[in-house]
Amino acid sequence: MKLPALPFPGRNPPVAGNSAPLLPEGRTKGPIPWVIAILIALVVVAAAGGLALRNLAEDARGDLAGALTVQIVEADPAARAALAEQVGTVLGRRDAVRSVRIVPESELEALLEPWLGAGVESGEVPIPALVDVELRGPASRDNVEALRAVLAQALEGDASKTRIDAQSDWLEPVYDALAALQYLALVLIVLIGAATAAAVWLSARSAFANHRDTVEVIHLLGASDAQVTRVFQRSVLRDAAIGAGIGLVIGFAAVWLLGQQFDALDGGMTQGGGLGVTDWLVIALIPVAAVALSLLTARITIGLALRSLL
């Protein structure tokens, strides 16, 4: 019976042409590298989406942290404009206020026209006046209440026609939705990681089962468990590295195409959802983590299988 030679450390290498490897070469022809490639591509897309959502939420929070909007409800256009000027003057004198801007009526009409139609410009629909206020600090509850008190004292009876809202409060449901999507991306990454480990486990178990008789004979000849495990790990390392590399390229291509689509929107909150250098480095480490996970899984799988021989 001719046994395949193992490249055990400390032993002479086998003579070419007179031996065969324990595991078959050319594993890229099998399904495992391609399974790993697909899973890594999905992880790259999920990770990029999660990081982009995080950047988007942080950028939006930063831009709107100190932003307030004063809404003035008054049917008479002249009185509404005068009250808006008065509000801007009163708030502009406060040390806590960085800037005050009265939103032009034409700008409001342009914003509302897609929903209300041409009746906005005709004056048939009364439009509240808006005053954008930027604070030097965050728009906390105490800061908002302090400004309400200032307006109530300065405007007296007209104070009931004003309403102060922190712009970040309007987007709180959006922040919650973004956070939920980030958690979803994290859950997907964990599940795909588990699927990758399961694929490697099945592959290693199958390879060990196919060569069980050979491993038993080699054990009788004095090979240690560590030496046998390294043989299987080399095959897993090759498959995982090839699959992870292919998956990274596919994932990068998908992320780039998605980025081009969002860049075409040219404005809005999507501009804050780009990926920075650190984000790309994190994504680039995904194949390294996948290879490490594959090696660890293969080591544990073969170790448990070798115990069954005893």
Disulfide bonds with the S-S distance in Angstrom:
none
